[in-house]
Amino acid sequence: MTMSPARTPHIARQLRRGGVLLAAAALALGLSGCGASTPEPAASPAGAAPAAPVEMRVGAEPGAAGVPDVEIYADYACHWCAAMDIAVSDYLDRAVADDAISLRYHPVAILGGADSLSRNGVAVAGCVADADVTAFPAFHNAMFHAQDPDNMRDIPVSEMLTFAENAGVLDMDGVRSCVQAGTYLPWAEAQAELARTQPLPGTGSPLKSVPTILVNGEAYSGSPLEVNELRAFIESHAS
């Protein structure tokens, strides 16, 4: 996906400077996010719901007393998602390691159809999570940290498999078999359709843009690039 200069506030340069300064209009997720505006992917075959991978959740057990439940919806082809992950992943990783949050990832292919980075990324993510959900965050982060948010590129499946191996997944034979069989391609399509058409839990509306962050079901409306702002929002839901 290519970004025009008019839309892109030179995200990567701002991140490298250490202080992201965005125009006020860009701070709202509904404006700064990547919208679901591309053609629908091909429909999955009729019949039973496609097989789903394990829940992509790490950190504390969901529902633990005083622990915020954080959910992140992101598309691997989204430049704002890449910028957000680069900005906040260290904080989220520490919070997970400390069991300070329960974090669930929702990779969703709302930006592309068949053979796209969006769809293939979600399908490979499902295989990685099934093989080793504890290694999933490192894989997820690698998918974004390999990008320049100002100049997004395609990532071939072979490189995604390298990310999985570097993340520490031990059963790489299983991941490769899963990917080669296209095990989670139908699920990737189905998840995208659900996200576009069905209300997200606790929000009352479908996914309109990515990244979207929910904490205890409440949508975060601040800057996705300001880690201190996000931390404050998450910690305000600890009780």
Disulfide bonds with the S-S distance in Angstrom:
Cys34-Cys78 2.29
Cys127-Cys178 2.02
